[in-house]
Amino acid sequence: MALKAMKKPVVVKDTATADPDIQPWMAKFNAQTRAEMKNPKLAEERRRMEDSVMKAKFLKGRAMDRARYIKEGYKVEDRPSGSTVYTKPAGK
């Protein structure tokens, strides 16, 4: 019966890269989170950028829906509250 070779314990200095299962983006996220804890302005800037990207995607989706309804012959009514009502014509 053969003995298996014992692995030497690994001494790790940085905990972000200690685990080989941690993906590089996770290590970057952890470093970013730690930096944001030290400087709250960084977190505020990141949230503002994410909000602007999400708003742009939302508005693009609304414009695409509007164009599709117009193409299909729906009547489009914009309300003062900011909502849009799509009414199917009676003949179709």
N, C-alpha and C positions, 0 to 999 in steps of 0.2 A: 504494500500500500504506500503510495507516494504522498508526501506532504506537500500541501500547497504553499507557495511562496506568500509570505505576509507582506502586505503593502505598508510602506512607511507612512506615518501620519503626516499630513500636509499642513505646514504652518502658513496661515494666510494673514496678510496684513490688512487687506481691504475687504470688508464684509460684502460689498456690492458685487464683487466678482468671485466670492468664495464658492458659491454653489455652481457647479457646471450646468445645472438645469436652468439657471437664470439666463434668459435671452438678453442680448445686448440692449434692446430697447427698454427692457425692464430695469437694467442697471442705470441707463440714462434717465429713466423716469424717476428712479429713487434718488439720483443725484439732483435732479431738478426739484423734486419735492423738498429735499433737505435745504437747497438754496432758497426756496420760497419760504421755508420756515424762518430762515434768518432774515430775509428781506420781503416783507409782505407786498411791496410795490411790484415785485416780479410776478406774484400770483395774480394780482389785479390786472396787470398787463396781459398775461396769458388768457385769463377769462374774457377780457374785452375782445381779444383777437378771435377766440373761439366763438363768441357770440356773433361777431360780424360775419364769420364764415357760415354759421348756421342760418343767419337771417338771409344771406344771399342765396343759399340753396333753397330755402323756403319760398322766397319770392320767385325764383326761377320755376319751381314746381307749380306755383299758382298761375304764372304766365302760360305755361305749357297746357295746363288744364283749361284755361280760358280759351286759348287758340283751338283746342280740340272741340270744345263745346260750340264755338262759333262755326267751325268747319262742319259740324254735324247739323247745323241749322237751329240751334237753340237761341232763344232771345236772352240777352245778357242785360241784367239790371244791377247797377252799382248803387248801393244804399249809402246814405250819409254816415252810417255807423262804421263803414269800412268793409262791410260784408258784401258779397256778390250773390245774386239770385239768378239761377239758370232755369228758364221756363221752356219746356218743349212745346213747339207749335201744335195747334189743334189738328192740323191736316196731316201730320206725320205720325 
